[in-house]
Amino acid sequence: MADIQKISIAVTAEQLAQMKSAVESGQYATISEIVREALRDWQYGRERHLADIARLRELIDEGEASGPAVPFDGDRILDEMIAETSRRKARA
């Protein structure tokens, strides 16, 4: 088992009441168990957030490496999509 350290935290009366209720109902064995679960959830969310940021940075780098942006005509692209859809329907 990992080296366990004790800390003191401040929570609202409502938070404490909810934790006590969860322990009394048998959902958790102790308030410490609730706090550890909350920390695991926070750690997972933080790791996902950092991974998302890293991926966004990779995508930005790829975009910058691909050269300058090319202008596009949204109306032309929409017309092409409509024409392609019509062709597919005609073949079906």
Stockholm file with secondary structure:
# STOCKHOLM 1.0

chainA/1-92         MADIQKISIAVTAEQLAQMKSAVESGQYATISEIVREALRDWQYGRERHLADIARLRELIDEGEASGPAVPFDGDRILDEMIAETSRRKARA
#=GR chainA/1-92 SS CCCCCCCCCCCCHHHHHHHHHHHHTTSCSCHHHHHHHHHHHHHHHHHHHHHHHHHHHHHHHHHHHTCSCCCCCHHHHHHHHHHHHHHHHHHC
#=GC SS_cons        CCCCCCCCCCCCHHHHHHHHHHHHTTSCSCHHHHHHHHHHHHHHHHHHHHHHHHHHHHHHHHHHHTCSCCCCCHHHHHHHHHHHHHHHHHHC
//
